[in-house]
Amino acid sequence: MIVAHLTYDTHSLWACSFTSRSWYSAAVPHLHHTLTAKTPHYPYEVGNKKTRWPKPLRMASKFGFLPFITRVIISGSYRYGRDLSATELDGQTQREFSALVNVRELSIEQLDIPSFFPRIQQYFGQFSPTLRSLTLTRVVGSSRQVVFFLGLFPHLEDFELQNSWCYDKWDAGNDKTLIPSFVPPLRGQLTVQCSVDGIGKTMLDLFGEVRFHHMDLRENGIQSLLYACPNTLETLKLDVSDICGENPSSKVMQTLANDSTGGDSHRDLDLSRNRSLRELEITARSLISELRSRTPATPPSSFKAMLSTIRSPAFLDVVVIYRQGDFYHNAYSRDERAELGDEETWYRRQFEVFHAMREARPYRLVLSAKRVGDDSVRELRRAVAADQARGGVPLQITMSYTLRPC
């Protein structure tokens, strides 16, 4: 019970582990629950050699920490790192990797899935009984191979796919014969970012259904995923910024609204079937881009049409997420700020957009400032206070932000 109160106090846990054998047994699982390593690098890259794969794995095996590890993070270098392939999991490394039998969270960058066939079950089968959350970044393989990889874990709840392009050029000759071993429950959170192939459609084709409660989507053909969760989806987050981080445009929103068949027709997202939807999250960048022109601020027609389709009786909040680059002083140059007007005018036009969107659907507006500096939050608070003084609709600001040191 004492150690449970010191879960996040590393120095106290270290002291406890040196007290006696019983204290050591109680403290060690909290000290060594995470294994972090970096994928193989080229020799000329400068970095910490102690964190390079597979040295952290071998050190944990040497001291008997592998049974305590519940979270594995294998990161990579986008510029110099090599893919994590089957050649990096041979011999002693594979035996040590197979000893990770209590992992609940697995995160891998640059995983080369085709290289593990046909023995993929031997490499990752030890995670099947316990794995609940999976994150793949810059994965190598086709969309069917990625979904087949998900089917190795019968208790998987959360899935995150980042910065991945599942091209058909990685399809093997027998790719269509890949049938997942299990159908995971998939009732947690789905995050799909920067994926240009139909990973959502492939999931529905091979699994039959998904039951996610939360979705964070930046992928083509998401309408089929929304239809697949009519009674479970509670939170939907949409970021219409393009994959390069540029300012969004109407073409990006139309791309998000494509149907699952990948046809040429563009239509607005239909949320009428999602009867359990409670919260819609959008990024401030998606709406602020509409204010670059000198015309009066009007809500983007795509968002307004999307709000009008919501039929869920539980729907309450629209959360507008601000980031550091979305604020007036940081988002634009001096000439652009002079064209848009002073700071007060700029924020007033933003709030006009937020309030005009209420015409499509009544909701409570929540402004969320995430990972921004203290000055930016103070600036947003002053703008909200000024809007309320003018008789605007009361707004709410959440405190989910991270202070950055000056």
C-alpha positions as CSV (number, residue, x, y, z in Angstrom):
1,M,0.0,0.0,0.0
2,I,2.9,2.4,0.7
3,V,4.5,1.7,-2.7
4,A,1.1,2.3,-4.4
5,H,1.2,5.9,-3.1
6,L,4.7,6.4,-4.5
7,T,4.0,5.2,-8.1
8,Y,5.1,8.5,-9.7
9,D,7.9,9.2,-7.2
10,T,10.9,7.5,-8.8
11,H,13.5,8.6,-6.1
12,S,11.3,7.2,-3.3
13,L,10.7,4.0,-5.2
14,W,14.5,3.5,-5.7
15,A,15.0,4.0,-1.9
16,C,12.2,1.5,-1.2
17,S,13.8,-1.1,-3.5
18,F,17.0,-1.0,-1.4
19,T,15.3,-1.5,2.0
20,S,14.7,-5.3,1.9
21,R,13.7,-8.1,-0.4
22,S,10.0,-7.7,0.1
23,W,10.2,-3.9,-0.5
24,Y,12.3,-4.7,-3.6
25,S,9.6,-7.0,-5.0
26,A,6.9,-4.4,-4.4
27,A,8.8,-1.4,-5.9
28,V,10.5,-3.0,-8.9
29,P,7.3,-3.4,-11.0
30,H,6.7,0.3,-10.8
31,L,10.2,1.2,-11.7
32,H,10.6,-1.0,-14.8
33,H,7.1,-1.0,-16.3
34,T,8.3,0.8,-19.5
35,L,10.9,-0.4,-22.1
36,T,12.1,2.3,-24.5
37,A,14.4,1.6,-27.4
38,K,15.4,3.1,-30.7
39,T,15.4,1.1,-34.0
40,P,18.8,0.4,-35.6
41,H,20.6,3.5,-36.9
42,Y,23.3,3.9,-39.4
43,P,26.7,4.1,-37.9
44,Y,27.3,7.8,-38.7
45,E,24.3,9.0,-36.8
46,V,25.0,10.6,-33.5
47,G,22.9,9.4,-30.6
48,N,22.8,7.7,-27.3
49,K,24.1,4.2,-27.9
50,K,22.5,2.9,-24.7
51,T,19.0,3.3,-26.1
52,R,19.7,1.6,-29.4
53,W,17.9,-1.6,-30.2
54,P,18.3,-4.2,-28.7
55,K,20.5,-3.0,-25.8
56,P,17.6,-1.9,-23.5
57,L,15.9,-5.3,-24.1
58,R,19.1,-7.2,-23.3
59,M,19.7,-5.1,-20.1
60,A,16.1,-5.8,-18.9
61,S,16.6,-9.5,-19.6
62,K,19.9,-9.6,-17.8
63,F,18.4,-8.2,-14.6
64,G,15.1,-10.1,-14.8
65,F,12.9,-7.1,-15.5
66,L,11.1,-8.5,-18.6
67,P,8.1,-9.9,-16.7
68,F,7.4,-6.5,-15.1
69,I,7.3,-4.6,-18.4
70,T,3.8,-3.5,-19.4
71,R,4.6,-0.9,-22.0
72,V,7.1,-1.1,-24.9
73,I,8.1,1.9,-27.0
74,I,10.3,1.2,-30.0
75,S,11.0,4.6,-31.7
76,G,12.9,5.3,-34.9
77,S,14.7,8.0,-36.8
78,Y,12.8,9.2,-39.8
79,R,15.9,10.3,-41.6
80,Y,18.6,7.8,-40.6
81,G,16.8,4.9,-38.9
82,R,16.2,1.5,-40.5
83,D,12.9,-0.4,-40.4
84,L,12.3,-2.9,-37.6
85,S,12.3,-6.1,-39.7
86,A,12.6,-9.8,-39.0
87,T,16.4,-9.6,-39.3
88,E,16.5,-7.5,-36.1
89,L,14.6,-10.2,-34.1
90,D,16.7,-13.2,-34.7
91,G,18.5,-15.6,-32.3
92,Q,19.0,-14.2,-28.8
93,T,17.0,-11.1,-29.5
94,Q,13.9,-13.1,-30.5
95,R,14.1,-15.2,-27.3
96,E,14.3,-12.1,-25.2
97,F,11.5,-10.4,-27.1
98,S,9.3,-13.4,-26.6
99,A,9.7,-13.1,-22.9
100,L,7.6,-9.9,-22.9
101,V,4.5,-11.6,-21.8
102,N,2.7,-8.9,-19.8
103,V,2.8,-6.0,-22.3
104,R,-0.5,-4.0,-22.5
105,E,0.7,-1.1,-24.6
106,L,2.9,-1.5,-27.7
107,S,4.2,1.4,-29.8
108,I,6.5,0.7,-32.8
109,E,7.9,3.1,-35.5
110,Q,8.9,1.9,-38.9
111,L,7.7,-1.7,-38.5
112,D,8.3,-3.8,-41.7
113,I,5.3,-6.1,-41.5
114,P,6.0,-8.1,-44.7
115,S,9.4,-9.2,-43.5
116,F,7.9,-11.2,-40.7
117,F,5.7,-13.4,-42.9
118,P,5.0,-16.3,-42.7
119,R,6.3,-16.6,-39.1
120,I,4.7,-13.4,-37.8
121,Q,2.8,-15.4,-35.0
122,Q,6.1,-16.6,-33.6
123,Y,7.5,-13.0,-33.4
124,F,4.5,-11.3,-31.8
125,G,2.3,-14.1,-30.4
126,Q,3.5,-13.4,-26.8
127,F,1.5,-10.2,-26.9
128,S,-1.8,-11.8,-27.7
129,P,-3.1,-12.5,-24.2
130,T,-2.4,-9.1,-22.7
131,L,-2.1,-6.4,-25.4
132,R,-4.8,-3.7,-25.2
133,S,-3.3,-0.7,-27.0
134,L,-1.3,-0.6,-30.3
135,T,0.4,2.3,-32.0
136,L,2.1,2.0,-35.4
137,T,4.0,4.9,-36.9
138,R,5.3,5.0,-40.5
139,V,4.5,1.3,-40.9
140,V,5.6,-0.6,-44.0
141,G,3.0,-2.8,-45.6
142,S,-0.3,-2.9,-47.3
143,S,-3.6,-2.0,-45.5
144,R,-4.6,-5.7,-45.5
145,Q,-1.3,-6.7,-43.9
146,V,-1.8,-4.0,-41.2
147,V,-5.3,-5.3,-40.4
148,F,-4.0,-8.9,-40.4
149,F,-1.4,-7.7,-37.8
150,L,-4.2,-6.3,-35.7
151,G,-5.9,-9.7,-35.8
152,L,-3.1,-11.2,-33.9
153,F,-4.3,-9.6,-30.7
154,P,-7.8,-10.9,-29.6
155,H,-8.1,-8.3,-26.7
156,L,-7.0,-5.2,-28.6
157,E,-9.1,-2.1,-27.6
158,D,-7.2,1.0,-28.9
159,F,-5.4,1.4,-32.3
160,E,-3.4,4.3,-33.5
161,L,-1.9,4.7,-37.0
162,Q,0.3,7.7,-37.6
163,N,2.2,9.1,-40.6
164,S,1.6,5.9,-42.5
165,W,1.0,5.4,-46.2
166,C,-0.1,1.8,-47.0
167,Y,0.6,1.5,-50.7
168,D,-0.3,-1.4,-52.8
169,K,3.3,-1.8,-53.9
170,W,3.9,-3.7,-50.7
171,D,1.2,-6.3,-51.4
172,A,2.5,-9.8,-51.5
173,G,1.3,-12.3,-54.1
174,N,-0.9,-14.1,-51.5
175,D,-2.0,-10.8,-49.8
176,K,-5.6,-11.5,-50.4
177,T,-5.4,-14.8,-48.6
178,L,-4.5,-13.2,-45.3
179,I,-7.3,-13.8,-42.9
180,P,-7.0,-12.5,-39.3
181,S,-6.7,-15.1,-36.6
182,F,-9.0,-13.1,-34.3
183,V,-11.5,-10.3,-34.4
184,P,-10.4,-7.9,-31.6
185,P,-13.2,-6.0,-29.7
186,L,-11.9,-2.6,-30.8
187,R,-14.1,-0.6,-28.5
188,G,-11.7,2.0,-27.3
189,Q,-10.1,4.8,-29.3
190,L,-9.2,4.8,-33.0
191,T,-6.6,7.3,-34.3
192,V,-5.8,7.4,-38.0
193,Q,-3.6,10.2,-39.3
194,C,-1.9,10.7,-42.6
195,S,-3.1,7.5,-44.2
196,V,-4.0,7.7,-47.8
197,D,-5.1,4.1,-48.4
198,G,-8.5,2.7,-47.3
199,I,-7.4,1.2,-43.9
200,G,-11.0,1.8,-42.6
201,K,-12.7,-0.1,-45.4
202,T,-10.2,-3.0,-45.0
203,M,-10.9,-3.2,-41.3
204,L,-14.7,-3.5,-42.0
205,D,-14.1,-6.0,-44.7
206,L,-12.0,-8.3,-42.5
207,F,-13.5,-7.7,-39.1
208,G,-17.1,-7.2,-40.0
209,E,-17.7,-4.5,-37.4
210,V,-15.9,-2.1,-35.1
211,R,-17.3,-0.6,-31.9
212,F,-15.0,2.3,-31.1
213,H,-16.1,4.9,-28.6
214,H,-13.7,7.6,-29.6
215,M,-12.3,8.5,-33.1
216,D,-9.6,10.9,-34.2
217,L,-9.6,10.8,-38.0
218,R,-7.5,12.3,-40.7
219,E,-8.1,9.7,-43.4
220,N,-10.0,9.2,-46.7
221,G,-13.2,7.3,-46.6
222,I,-14.1,7.8,-42.9
223,Q,-17.9,7.7,-43.6
224,S,-17.9,3.9,-43.5
225,L,-16.2,3.9,-40.1
226,L,-18.8,6.4,-38.7
227,Y,-21.6,4.2,-40.0
228,A,-20.0,1.1,-38.4
229,C,-20.3,2.7,-34.9
230,P,-23.9,3.9,-34.7
231,N,-24.5,3.1,-31.1
232,T,-21.0,3.3,-29.6
233,L,-19.3,6.4,-30.9
234,E,-19.2,9.1,-28.3
235,T,-16.4,11.5,-29.3
236,L,-15.4,12.4,-32.8
237,K,-12.3,14.6,-33.5
238,L,-11.7,15.9,-37.0
239,D,-8.5,17.8,-38.1
240,V,-8.8,19.0,-41.7
241,S,-5.3,20.4,-41.8
242,D,-3.3,18.6,-44.5
243,I,-0.5,16.2,-43.8
244,C,2.1,18.8,-44.3
245,G,0.7,21.1,-41.7
246,E,-0.4,23.8,-44.1
247,N,-3.5,25.8,-43.8
248,P,-6.6,23.8,-44.6
249,S,-8.7,24.4,-47.6
250,S,-12.1,23.3,-48.9
251,K,-10.5,20.5,-50.9
252,V,-9.1,18.9,-47.7
253,M,-12.6,18.9,-46.2
254,Q,-14.0,17.4,-49.3
255,T,-11.4,14.7,-49.2
256,L,-12.4,13.8,-45.7
257,A,-16.0,13.6,-46.9
258,N,-15.4,11.1,-49.6
259,D,-17.3,7.9,-49.4
260,S,-15.7,4.6,-48.6
261,T,-15.6,3.5,-52.2
262,G,-13.1,6.2,-53.1
263,G,-15.3,7.6,-55.8
264,D,-15.1,11.1,-57.2
265,S,-18.2,12.4,-55.6
266,H,-17.8,14.7,-52.6
267,R,-20.4,15.0,-49.9
268,D,-20.6,16.3,-46.3
269,L,-20.2,13.9,-43.4
270,D,-23.5,12.5,-42.2
271,L,-23.7,11.9,-38.5
272,S,-27.4,11.2,-38.3
273,R,-26.8,7.4,-37.6
274,N,-24.5,8.0,-34.6
275,R,-27.2,8.1,-31.9
276,S,-24.6,8.1,-29.0
277,L,-22.5,11.0,-30.2
278,R,-21.8,13.4,-27.3
279,E,-18.9,15.5,-28.4
280,L,-17.5,16.9,-31.6
281,E,-13.9,18.1,-31.6
282,I,-12.4,20.3,-34.3
283,T,-9.2,22.3,-34.5
284,A,-9.2,26.1,-34.5
285,R,-7.0,26.1,-37.6
286,S,-9.9,24.5,-39.5
287,L,-12.2,27.5,-38.8
288,I,-9.7,30.4,-38.5
289,S,-8.5,29.8,-42.1
290,E,-11.9,31.2,-43.2
291,L,-11.0,34.6,-41.7
292,R,-8.1,35.4,-44.0
293,S,-10.4,37.2,-46.4
294,R,-11.9,40.6,-45.7
295,T,-15.4,39.4,-46.1
296,P,-17.6,39.1,-43.0
297,A,-16.9,35.9,-41.1
298,T,-19.2,33.0,-42.0
299,P,-19.0,29.4,-40.8
300,P,-17.5,26.9,-43.2
301,S,-20.4,25.3,-45.1
302,S,-19.0,21.8,-44.6
303,F,-19.0,22.1,-40.8
304,K,-22.4,23.8,-40.8
305,A,-23.9,21.0,-42.9
306,M,-22.2,18.4,-40.7
307,L,-23.7,19.9,-37.5
308,S,-27.2,19.9,-39.1
309,T,-27.0,16.1,-39.6
310,I,-26.5,15.3,-35.9
311,R,-29.5,13.6,-34.4
312,S,-28.0,12.2,-31.2
313,P,-30.1,13.2,-28.1
314,A,-26.9,13.0,-26.0
315,F,-25.0,15.5,-28.1
316,L,-23.8,18.5,-26.1
317,D,-20.4,20.0,-26.8
318,V,-18.4,21.3,-29.7
319,V,-14.8,21.5,-28.6
320,V,-12.5,23.9,-30.5
321,I,-8.9,23.0,-29.9
322,Y,-6.3,25.8,-30.0
323,R,-2.6,25.2,-30.4
324,Q,0.3,27.5,-30.2
325,G,0.3,28.3,-33.9
326,D,-3.4,29.2,-33.9
327,F,-3.1,32.4,-32.0
328,Y,-3.0,35.8,-33.6
329,H,0.5,36.8,-32.9
330,N,2.1,33.6,-33.9
331,A,-0.1,32.4,-36.8
332,Y,0.5,35.3,-39.2
333,S,3.2,37.7,-40.3
334,R,3.1,41.4,-39.6
335,D,1.6,42.3,-43.0
336,E,-1.1,39.6,-42.6
337,R,-2.0,40.9,-39.2
338,A,-2.3,44.5,-40.5
339,E,-4.6,43.2,-43.3
340,L,-6.8,41.3,-40.8
341,G,-7.1,44.1,-38.4
342,D,-6.2,44.6,-34.7
343,E,-6.3,41.9,-32.2
344,E,-9.8,42.7,-30.8
345,T,-11.3,42.7,-34.3
346,W,-9.5,39.4,-35.1
347,Y,-11.0,37.6,-32.1
348,R,-14.4,39.1,-32.6
349,R,-14.5,37.6,-36.1
350,Q,-13.5,34.3,-34.7
351,F,-16.4,34.3,-32.2
352,E,-18.8,35.3,-35.0
353,V,-17.9,32.1,-36.7
354,F,-18.4,30.0,-33.6
355,H,-21.8,31.6,-32.8
356,A,-23.0,31.4,-36.4
357,M,-22.5,27.7,-36.3
358,R,-25.2,27.4,-33.6
359,E,-27.8,28.1,-36.2
360,A,-27.4,24.6,-37.6
361,R,-27.5,22.9,-34.2
362,P,-27.6,24.2,-30.6
363,Y,-24.6,23.2,-28.6
364,R,-22.3,24.3,-25.8
365,L,-19.0,25.7,-27.1
366,V,-15.8,24.7,-25.3
367,L,-12.5,26.3,-26.1
368,S,-9.6,24.0,-25.3
369,A,-6.0,25.3,-25.2
370,K,-3.7,22.4,-25.5
371,R,0.1,22.5,-25.3
372,V,0.4,26.3,-25.5
373,G,2.2,28.9,-23.5
374,D,0.8,30.8,-20.5
375,D,0.7,34.0,-22.5
376,S,-1.4,32.5,-25.2
377,V,-4.0,31.2,-22.7
378,R,-4.1,34.6,-21.0
379,E,-4.7,36.2,-24.5
380,L,-7.5,33.8,-25.2
381,R,-9.1,34.5,-21.8
382,R,-9.1,38.2,-22.4
383,A,-10.8,37.7,-25.8
384,V,-13.5,35.6,-24.2
385,A,-14.1,38.2,-21.5
386,A,-14.4,40.9,-24.1
387,D,-16.9,38.8,-26.1
388,Q,-19.1,38.2,-23.1
389,A,-19.0,42.0,-22.3
390,R,-20.4,42.6,-25.7
391,G,-23.3,40.3,-25.0
392,G,-22.0,37.2,-26.7
393,V,-23.0,33.7,-25.8
394,P,-21.1,32.5,-22.7
395,L,-18.1,30.3,-23.6
396,Q,-16.2,27.8,-21.6
397,I,-12.4,27.3,-21.6
398,T,-10.9,24.1,-20.3
399,M,-7.5,24.1,-18.6
400,S,-6.1,21.2,-20.6
401,Y,-2.9,23.0,-21.6
402,T,0.8,22.5,-20.9
403,L,2.8,25.5,-19.7
404,R,6.0,26.0,-21.6
405,P,9.0,27.6,-19.8
406,C,10.0,31.0,-21.0
